[in-house]
Amino acid sequence: MKFDRARLVANPALCDGHGICVLRSPDLLTLDAWGFVGVEETEPLSGRDLRRARSSVAACPERALSLVPVHVATGNGARARADSSQ
Amino acid sequence: MTTPAMALAPAPGGDDTVPHTGIGALGGPGTRLLAGPARRRETLAEHCERLGLLPLPYSDTAREAVIDVVAASGLVGRGGGEFPIVAKLTAALRTSGIPIVVVNGSESEPASGKDALLLRYRPHLVLDGASLAAAVVGAPQIVVYLHEDTGATYASVMEAVRERGQLPGMPGIVVTTCASGFVAGESSAVVSALSGGVPVPRRRSVPAAVSGIHGRPTVVSNVETLAHLGLIARFGAGWFRTAGSGAAPGSTLLTLAGGVAHPGLVLEVSAPVSLGQVLAEHGGLAHPPPAVLIGGYGGRWISGGAAWHAPVDRALLRRAGVSLGCGLVAPLPHDSCGLRVTVRLLDYLAGQSAGQCGSCLFGLPRLAVDLRAIVEGRATRGDIRRSHELAHSISGRGACAHPDGAVALLESALEVFSADVRRHIHGRPCGGGLRGWFPVPDASAGASA
């Protein structure tokens, strides 16, 4: 997975409410009243947030989470890399 | 270069310079989709005599020309999604693989009857649109997807397929049925069912037009949308745009339900026309009703006064936060309680969850229970606030828009019937009953994952 900016997406049809993902990314994910996952609206993730998101994706036994790379236009590439190295 | 939009016969509803307005029923004046014989099915011979043969594109330039015409028409999907059909055609044309066209005739909204009406009485117009879509994207096959409990519709389509066997150069047509159920008509559920899976919505990362049935480029389109396409192919984009407004071109089909003179009546409306005009001329209403449900059971209630003056215009309604959806217009009768009706519809929507997403499976029954508590005077202001919060937390958390529709129904009911809510929770219920035609199919007919 060679990308440094991505969006975290959940497939609610696969989520079974294990909840491990939220323990690993409490700022990025929420649980509803019954313990099913939802993704907070954020800017594309990078740096530490992206590392946490990867950990949540890996933790899900149902494979309900995934990361969708965000392709940055060439002009902003330098800034995107700078963001991710924070 | 020849244009595929040659008028071979007089255009239904006037030429392409005179603005086309009005409200018409099947076979009545001022109609386009519903023009032709009243109260009966139009045969292939009658259809061809009235409208001429469908001009199909056979070369790449002709296909591109049709794409240009469809783009210029501004036609959007009439199943509720309001997605531009030209985007689906273009995506399927540009993607490699053998494309397929699906006529989505499932019409899962219990009170909506416009697609069934077209398939029963004007099947060749719908199949013309599907044939044009197939010719444009190069699909050798069309699938007509119907719910299993639609006997007369099925028979009409089968007869139409048999009749069209005489026409040369038409793509093959397969008619298929699947289990009924509210969410089984959602386009990703249709693709899932036709790929051999269960008819429940799937979360997609790429659109069906790029990768649908068994990975093939799949154009899934609503019946009414395709019927419009069958006319646009003959009479062009300029003619299509003489009905409707610049932002929402073309005529639109509505089904009347609730407290109207003839529940289930299907009308063709060409803007500028107000909902009040439609309800007064064809619904038997002399005065604005207390409220009107618009767009389907997952639509919104709007107050009767606002609805009476609201234009039947998808773009203007959308700007006001209302979707015309499948075209359902259901005024609440004066002696009916809007909250009771909403409980009935919420119960139904909750039972129709595919059971895949937690928020929908557990959240929708809870919303119905909460509203029933309000109706029966067992709720407090705090309960209502918590119900709002719950509804807010459910919205947007499903793989499809089913829970969002139920939330919109509840939220709009609490807003429009706020005076009734206060009376109910203070132990002085409004006294209204459960009146009006808001049909709810047998719960046993639900979809299951």
Interface residues (C-beta under 8 A of the other chain):
Chain A: N11 P12 A13 C15 G17 D32 A33 W34 G35 F36 G38 V68
Chain B: P201 R202 R203 S205 A354 Q356 C357 G358 S359 F362 G363 R366 L390 S393 I394 G396 R397 G398 A399
